[in-house]
């Protein structure tokens, strides 16, 4: 009966200090952090979620068209959509309201 052996990978020593951020990146690009778990320590992290982004649903066909146009412009769909919305809002506020309802709507947005 054959004896089972646990295979141990030979690992490079973890440098005490890296000369640069690039050296650290090169090291971790070619090494697995789980091979160096004995060097890790628990930490407490305070996470504050930024409320600066909102997500809105788009109909699939509109999203496809948006993606195609953005690709032609060589920008992301998100950037293109944000530009359009910003431009629309600027024009919306620069033109005088045409109806009383539009005036009320603008007031509610302020």
N, C-alpha and C positions, 0 to 999 in steps of 0.2 A: 504494500500500500504506500502511495506517495505522500510525503509530508507536504502540508500546505504552507507556503511561505507568504508572508505579507510583503508586497513589493513596496519598497521605499524609494521615492524619487530622490536623486541627489539634487539639492538645491544650492543655488549661488548664495553666498552670505549677503545679508541685507546691509547695504552701506549705512554707516553711522550718520553721515551727512552726504547730501548730493551737492555737487559743485554748482549746479544751476537747476532751474525748473525744467529745462529741456532734458538734462541728464536723468532727472526723476521720471519724467514722462517716458523717456526711452527705456528705462528699467522696467516700469510697470506695463509698458506695451508688450514686453517679452516675458513677464513673470506673472504668476497667479497669486493674488493677495491671500487666498486661502492657504497657501503654503507657508505663510508667515503670520498665522493667527496668534502665535505665542507672543508676538510683539504688539498686538493690539490691546487697547484698554477701553473700558466702557466710558462713554461720554454722555453728557446731557445736552440736548439740543433744543433751543427755543425756536419753534417754527411759527412764523407769522405769514399767513397767506395774503398775498397782495390782491387787492380787489380791483386792480386796474384793467383787467381783461374780462370781457363778457362774451358769451357765445350765443349766437342766434342760429336758428335752423333756416336753411335755404332749401327750396325745392330742388330735387336732384338735377332736373334739366337746367335750372338756373346756375347751380354750382358747376355743372360741366362747362357751360358757356363761359362762366367767369374764369375757370381754370384755363380754358383754351386762350382767352384774351390775355390773361396774365402771362402765360407761357410765351405768347408772341411779344409781349412787352419785356420779357426776361425779368419778371418780378414775381413774387409769390401772390397767390390769390388773396391772401389776407391783406397784403400791402395795397393791392389794387382796390379791394373793397373799402378799406379804410380811407383811401384817397377820395373815392367816389362819395362816400357818406359825408366826409368832411366838406367836400366841395358843395354838395347839396345843402348841407346845413348852413354854410356861409351864404349861399345864394338866397336861401329861405329867409334868413334874418336881414339881408340887405334890401330886399324888395318890400315895398309896403304891402300889408295884407289886403287881399282883394275883397274879402267878405268879413262880416262880423264874426262868423264861426272861425275863420282863419286867425283873426285877431285874438279871439278867446283861446284858441289852441296855442298860439305863441305865448300868451301870458301864462298859461299853465306850464309851459316848458321852462320858464325862467326860474 
